[in-house]
Amino acid sequence: MNRKLVVRLFRKKTYQSLKLSQIVFVFSLLIISCILLYLANQYFQINRDYLKNNNVKVIEILSKNQNNITEEAVRSDVDEINEVFKEKKIKQKGTAYPVYGLKIGIDVSGDEKPVFVTGIDEKLDFLIGKKIDLKNGTMAVEKAENATLELQVPIIEEKNGGLSSNDSRALKYKALQGAKSDNSLFINSTPFNRSYVNLDEFDRLLKVIYAKSENDMAYNKEQNLEKIIVYVNDATDVDQMGEVLKNMGYNTSYAFSNFSNFTNNLRAGEILLFIIGSIILIASIVSIIFLTFNFLNSNKKEMSILKLMEYKNNIISHIYLDIISRNYGIGLIVSSVIFIMLSLLPLFVVPSFVVISIIAVDIYIYGLIIMIVYWGKIKRLANTDLLVLMKKDREFD
């Protein structure tokens, strides 16, 4: 008899008995796949909103406590903080930077709104927007009509205890568009018309503004210190750096005041979900194998008939391997189609390669079950003597 015909006839005969194992297989794969998809979604969401989010990595220093008195932070605090980081061997984890801001708006030719210039270290330009390189002669703004910005910088004079300006000097800058108003440097501030230059250019502006001032440049610059920030390279180190600053007497503000507990709880939840998924996976594989073994045991009579028809052991093995493989192969296809449809829901936002990888895991599980069934049962039964098969099937009772 033709082998393919035998397989087809046996599949029809055994359809109902294999149906249950196929349903269990489909649901098991879907459960495992959805758990893996959820974990992947959590991973990418945490990286996007937490681990790789610069808003989380910035610690803002509001003030400092000295002898039970709250004082404003000064420029020398930057060096002191970085020195402490160096002593504690955590300098590679984060660095303190000054952020300067002019207290007066500067008119821009052709623009109705004055700009408020902020001076930052060139190393921080990535915090205000993408593809911004704050080199000398450049100024980052949210939007610009022209490629060049011409600032009418006022020259301040001190008269009668007040400040006035009757003169100005034009300074030109190359406009860098794309500075976000709600960037990581000013998370808690009200957005307004800010522009950004590096520290060299900020000094240049100060020299023009205070050209007639009797105070030295260091004093004038200190008066325009807006705040100090600490940028932490790895989000998981923010709480440690914040604790060091707190012990130094600084009052700080950052996204997560209890970062360590948040991380630990998150990881504990993922581990618990992984354990539950593993238990479901093992239980599902054991159940499917048990059902398949029962099916094969109930087919000893059919194997005996095939032996009587002089089918060789390896042919019998391949007939049942074909039946089992097709049964679970259909289940694999059904579960994969349903899983792909589920992955397209807006609930999950993961790259397509993650979905493909999870389907590859399902294929691996499918192959593992087939291998266990083949070597654990099919091969052994096919090699069993005809009389033993018939006796075990109670043909001689």
C-alpha positions as CSV (number, residue, x, y, z in Angstrom):
1,M,0.0,0.0,0.0
2,N,1.2,3.5,-0.8
3,R,2.8,5.2,2.2
4,K,1.1,8.6,1.6
5,L,-2.3,6.8,1.2
6,V,-1.7,5.0,4.5
7,V,-0.8,8.3,6.3
8,R,-4.0,9.9,4.8
9,L,-6.2,7.1,5.9
10,F,-4.7,6.9,9.4
11,R,-5.0,10.7,9.8
12,K,-8.7,10.5,9.1
13,K,-9.1,7.6,11.5
14,T,-7.2,9.3,14.3
15,Y,-8.4,12.8,13.7
16,Q,-10.7,13.1,16.8
17,S,-8.1,11.5,19.1
18,L,-5.4,13.9,18.0
19,K,-7.7,17.0,18.0
20,L,-7.4,17.5,21.7
21,S,-3.6,17.5,21.7
22,Q,-3.7,19.9,18.7
23,I,-5.9,22.4,20.6
24,V,-3.7,22.1,23.7
25,F,-0.7,22.8,21.5
26,V,-2.2,25.9,19.9
27,F,-3.3,27.4,23.2
28,S,0.1,26.6,24.8
29,L,2.0,28.3,22.1
30,L,-0.3,31.3,22.2
31,I,0.1,31.7,25.9
32,I,3.9,31.4,25.7
33,S,4.1,33.7,22.7
34,C,2.0,36.4,24.4
35,I,4.1,36.2,27.6
36,L,7.2,36.6,25.5
37,L,5.6,39.5,23.5
38,Y,4.6,41.2,26.8
39,L,8.1,40.9,28.2
40,A,9.6,42.3,25.0
41,N,7.1,45.1,25.0
42,Q,8.0,45.9,28.6
43,Y,11.7,45.8,27.7
44,F,11.4,48.3,24.8
45,Q,9.0,50.5,26.7
46,I,11.3,50.7,29.7
47,N,14.2,51.5,27.5
48,R,12.3,54.2,25.6
49,D,10.5,55.8,28.6
50,Y,13.0,55.0,31.4
51,L,16.5,53.7,30.7
52,K,17.3,55.7,27.5
53,N,15.2,58.8,28.4
54,N,17.4,61.8,29.1
55,N,14.7,63.4,31.2
56,V,15.3,60.6,33.7
57,K,19.0,61.1,33.7
58,V,19.1,64.7,34.7
59,I,19.4,65.7,38.3
60,E,18.6,69.4,38.9
61,I,20.2,71.1,41.9
62,L,17.8,73.6,43.4
63,S,19.8,74.9,46.3
64,K,22.1,73.8,49.1
65,N,22.0,73.7,52.9
66,Q,25.0,75.3,54.7
67,N,24.9,75.6,58.5
68,N,21.1,75.1,58.6
69,I,20.7,77.9,56.0
70,T,19.4,77.3,52.5
71,E,21.5,79.1,49.9
72,E,21.6,79.2,46.1
73,A,24.1,77.0,44.4
74,V,27.2,78.8,42.9
75,R,29.6,78.0,40.2
76,S,32.2,76.6,42.6
77,D,29.7,73.9,43.6
78,V,30.2,72.4,40.1
79,D,33.9,71.7,40.8
80,E,33.2,70.6,44.3
81,I,30.6,68.0,43.2
82,N,32.8,66.7,40.4
83,E,35.7,66.4,42.9
84,V,33.5,64.4,45.3
85,F,32.4,62.1,42.4
86,K,36.1,61.6,41.6
87,E,37.0,60.7,45.2
88,K,34.1,58.3,45.5
89,K,35.2,56.8,42.1
90,I,31.8,57.4,40.5
91,K,32.9,60.2,38.2
92,Q,32.4,58.0,35.2
93,K,28.7,57.6,36.2
94,G,27.8,61.3,36.0
95,T,29.1,64.9,35.8
96,A,28.0,68.2,37.1
97,Y,27.5,71.2,34.7
98,P,26.6,74.8,35.1
99,V,23.7,76.2,33.2
100,Y,23.7,80.0,32.6
101,G,20.8,82.2,31.5
102,L,20.7,85.9,30.6
103,K,18.1,87.7,32.7
104,I,17.2,90.0,29.9
105,G,15.7,89.3,26.5
106,I,17.7,90.2,23.4
107,D,16.0,91.5,20.2
108,V,16.6,89.6,17.0
109,S,16.4,91.4,13.7
110,G,13.3,90.4,11.8
111,D,11.7,88.7,14.8
112,E,9.1,90.3,17.1
113,K,9.9,88.2,20.1
114,P,13.2,88.7,22.0
115,V,15.2,85.6,22.8
116,F,16.5,84.6,26.2
117,V,19.9,83.1,25.8
118,T,21.0,80.1,27.8
119,G,24.7,79.1,27.9
120,I,25.5,75.4,28.3
121,D,28.5,73.1,28.0
122,E,28.9,71.9,24.4
123,K,28.8,68.3,25.8
124,L,25.1,68.8,26.7
125,D,23.8,69.9,23.3
126,F,22.2,66.5,22.7
127,L,19.8,67.3,25.6
128,I,18.1,70.2,23.9
129,G,17.4,68.5,20.5
130,K,18.6,66.1,17.9
131,K,21.4,66.9,15.5
132,I,22.4,70.0,17.3
133,D,26.2,70.8,17.5
134,L,26.8,73.9,19.6
135,K,30.1,75.1,18.1
136,N,31.4,78.6,18.3
137,G,29.3,81.0,16.2
138,T,26.1,78.9,16.4
139,M,22.9,79.4,18.3
140,A,20.2,76.7,18.7
141,V,16.6,77.8,18.5
142,E,13.3,76.1,18.1
143,K,12.5,77.7,14.7
144,A,14.2,80.3,12.6
145,E,13.1,82.2,9.5
146,N,16.7,82.7,8.3
147,A,19.9,80.7,8.4
148,T,21.6,83.6,10.3
149,L,20.4,85.3,13.5
150,E,21.4,88.9,14.1
151,L,21.2,89.8,17.8
152,Q,21.0,93.4,18.9
153,V,22.9,92.9,22.2
154,P,22.4,95.7,24.6
155,I,25.3,97.3,26.5
156,I,24.2,97.9,30.1
157,E,25.2,100.8,32.2
158,E,24.7,101.2,35.9
159,K,23.1,104.6,36.7
160,N,21.6,105.9,39.9
161,G,21.5,102.4,41.4
162,G,19.7,100.9,38.4
163,L,20.5,99.5,35.0
164,S,19.9,101.1,31.6
165,S,21.0,100.7,28.0
166,N,21.2,103.3,25.3
167,D,23.6,101.4,23.1
168,S,23.8,98.0,21.5
169,R,26.1,95.9,19.4
170,A,25.0,93.5,16.6
171,L,26.3,89.9,16.8
172,K,25.5,87.3,14.2
173,Y,25.0,83.5,14.7
174,K,24.4,80.6,12.5
175,A,20.9,79.3,13.4
176,L,20.6,75.7,14.5
177,Q,16.9,74.7,14.4
178,G,15.3,71.9,16.4
179,A,15.8,73.0,20.0
180,K,12.9,71.7,22.1
181,S,11.2,74.1,24.4
182,D,10.5,71.3,26.9
183,N,13.9,69.6,26.8
184,S,15.7,67.7,29.5
185,L,17.5,70.8,30.9
186,F,14.2,72.5,31.8
187,I,11.7,69.7,32.6
188,N,10.0,71.6,35.4
189,S,10.2,75.1,33.8
190,T,7.6,77.0,31.8
191,P,8.6,76.9,28.2
192,F,9.4,80.3,26.6
193,N,11.5,81.7,23.8
194,R,14.9,80.2,24.7
195,S,18.0,80.0,22.6
196,Y,21.2,78.1,23.4
197,V,24.9,78.8,22.9
198,N,28.0,77.2,24.2
199,L,29.9,78.6,27.2
200,D,32.5,80.4,25.0
201,E,29.7,82.3,23.1
202,F,27.9,83.0,26.4
203,D,31.1,84.6,27.7
204,R,31.3,86.6,24.5
205,L,27.7,87.9,25.1
206,L,28.5,88.8,28.7
207,K,31.6,90.8,27.6
208,V,29.4,92.9,25.3
209,I,26.5,93.3,27.8
210,Y,28.8,94.3,30.7
211,A,31.4,96.2,28.7
212,K,30.8,99.3,30.8
213,S,30.3,97.5,34.1
214,E,32.6,98.2,37.0
215,N,32.3,94.6,38.3
216,D,34.7,92.0,37.1
217,M,33.7,89.4,34.6
218,A,33.6,86.5,37.1
219,Y,31.0,88.4,39.3
220,N,28.8,89.2,36.3
221,K,28.9,85.6,35.1
222,E,28.0,84.3,38.6
223,Q,25.0,86.6,38.6
224,N,23.7,84.9,35.5
225,L,24.1,81.3,36.8
226,E,20.7,79.8,36.4
227,K,21.2,76.4,38.0
228,I,23.5,73.4,38.2
229,I,22.6,70.0,36.8
230,V,24.1,66.6,37.0
231,Y,23.8,64.4,34.0
232,V,24.0,60.6,34.8
233,N,25.1,58.3,32.0
234,D,23.1,55.3,33.2
235,A,19.5,55.7,34.5
236,T,20.0,53.0,37.0
237,D,22.7,55.1,38.7
238,V,20.5,58.2,39.2
239,D,19.4,57.2,42.7
240,Q,23.0,56.6,43.8
241,M,24.2,59.9,42.4
242,G,21.2,61.7,44.0
243,E,22.0,60.2,47.4
244,V,25.6,61.5,47.1
245,L,24.3,65.0,46.4
246,K,21.9,64.8,49.2
247,N,24.6,63.8,51.6
248,M,26.6,66.8,50.4
249,G,23.7,69.1,51.4
250,Y,22.2,69.8,48.0
251,N,18.5,69.9,47.5
252,T,17.8,68.1,44.3
253,S,14.9,67.2,41.9
254,Y,14.8,64.3,39.4
255,A,12.2,62.1,37.8
256,F,12.3,59.2,40.3
257,S,13.0,59.9,44.0
258,N,13.1,56.2,44.8
259,F,14.7,54.9,41.7
260,S,16.2,51.7,43.3
261,N,12.9,50.4,44.5
262,F,11.2,51.2,41.2
263,T,13.9,49.1,39.4
264,N,13.8,46.3,41.9
265,N,10.0,46.0,41.7
266,L,10.1,46.1,37.9
267,R,12.7,43.4,37.7
268,A,10.8,41.3,40.4
269,G,7.7,41.5,38.2
270,E,9.5,40.4,35.1
271,I,11.2,37.5,36.9
272,L,7.8,36.4,38.3
273,L,6.3,36.6,34.8
274,F,9.2,34.6,33.4
275,I,8.8,31.9,36.1
276,I,5.0,31.6,35.5
277,G,5.7,31.4,31.7
278,S,8.3,28.7,32.2
279,I,5.9,26.7,34.4
280,I,3.2,27.0,31.8
281,L,5.6,26.0,29.0
282,I,6.9,22.9,30.9
283,A,3.3,21.9,31.9
284,S,2.1,22.4,28.3
285,I,4.9,20.3,26.8
286,V,4.4,17.5,29.3
287,S,0.6,17.5,28.7
288,I,1.0,17.4,24.9
289,I,3.6,14.6,25.1
290,F,1.4,12.7,27.5
291,L,-1.6,13.0,25.1
292,T,0.5,12.0,22.2
293,F,1.9,9.0,24.0
294,N,-1.7,7.9,24.8
295,F,-2.6,8.3,21.2
296,L,0.3,6.1,20.1
297,N,-0.4,3.5,22.7
298,S,-4.0,3.3,21.4
299,N,-2.6,2.7,17.9
300,K,-0.7,-0.5,18.7
301,K,-3.3,-2.5,16.8
302,E,-2.8,-0.4,13.6
303,M,1.0,-0.8,13.9
304,S,0.4,-4.6,14.2
305,I,-1.6,-4.5,11.0
306,L,1.1,-2.6,9.2
307,K,3.7,-5.2,10.4
308,L,1.4,-8.0,9.1
309,M,1.4,-6.2,5.8
310,E,5.2,-6.4,5.8
311,Y,5.9,-2.7,6.4
312,K,9.4,-2.2,7.7
313,N,10.0,-0.7,11.1
314,N,11.5,2.5,9.7
315,I,8.5,2.9,7.4
316,I,6.1,2.5,10.2
317,S,8.1,5.1,12.3
318,H,7.9,7.6,9.4
319,I,4.2,7.1,8.9
320,Y,3.4,8.0,12.5
321,L,6.1,10.7,12.5
322,D,4.3,12.2,9.5
323,I,0.9,12.0,11.2
324,I,2.2,13.7,14.4
325,S,4.3,16.3,12.6
326,R,1.3,17.3,10.4
327,N,-1.0,17.5,13.4
328,Y,1.2,19.8,15.4
329,G,2.4,21.6,12.2
330,I,-1.1,22.7,11.5
331,G,-1.4,23.8,15.2
332,L,1.9,25.8,14.8
333,I,0.5,27.6,11.7
334,V,-2.8,28.4,13.4
335,S,-1.1,29.8,16.5
336,S,1.4,31.8,14.5
337,V,-1.3,33.5,12.4
338,I,-3.3,34.4,15.6
339,F,-0.1,35.6,17.3
340,I,0.8,37.8,14.4
341,M,-2.6,39.4,14.5
342,L,-2.3,40.0,18.2
343,S,1.1,41.5,17.8
344,L,-0.4,44.1,15.5
345,L,-2.6,45.5,18.2
346,P,-1.6,49.0,19.5
347,L,-1.3,47.4,22.9
348,F,2.1,46.1,21.9
349,V,4.8,48.3,20.3
350,V,7.8,46.1,19.4
351,P,10.1,45.8,16.4
352,S,9.1,43.2,13.8
353,F,12.2,41.1,14.5
354,V,10.9,40.4,18.0
355,V,7.7,38.8,16.6
356,I,9.8,36.8,14.2
357,S,12.1,35.7,17.0
358,I,9.1,34.6,19.1
359,I,7.7,32.5,16.2
360,A,11.2,31.0,15.9
361,V,10.9,30.0,19.6
362,D,7.5,28.3,18.8
363,I,9.1,26.4,16.0
364,Y,11.8,25.3,18.4
365,I,9.2,24.0,20.8
366,Y,7.4,22.2,18.0
367,G,10.7,20.6,17.0
368,L,11.4,19.6,20.6
369,I,8.0,17.9,21.1
370,I,8.3,16.0,17.8
371,M,11.9,14.8,18.7
372,I,10.8,13.7,22.2
373,V,7.7,11.9,20.8
374,Y,9.7,10.2,18.0
375,W,12.6,9.0,20.1
376,G,10.6,8.4,23.2
377,K,7.6,6.5,21.7
378,I,7.3,6.2,17.9
379,K,10.7,4.6,17.4
380,R,10.3,2.3,20.3
381,L,6.8,1.1,19.4
382,A,7.8,0.6,15.7
383,N,10.7,-1.6,16.8
384,T,8.5,-3.6,19.1
385,D,7.8,-7.3,18.1
386,L,4.5,-7.9,16.3
387,L,3.3,-10.5,18.9
388,V,4.2,-8.2,21.8
389,L,2.2,-5.4,20.2
390,M,-0.8,-7.6,19.6
391,K,-0.6,-9.1,23.1
392,K,-0.4,-5.7,24.7
393,D,-3.4,-4.7,22.6
394,R,-5.3,-7.7,24.1
395,E,-5.7,-9.5,20.8
396,F,-4.9,-12.8,22.6
397,D,-7.1,-12.2,25.8
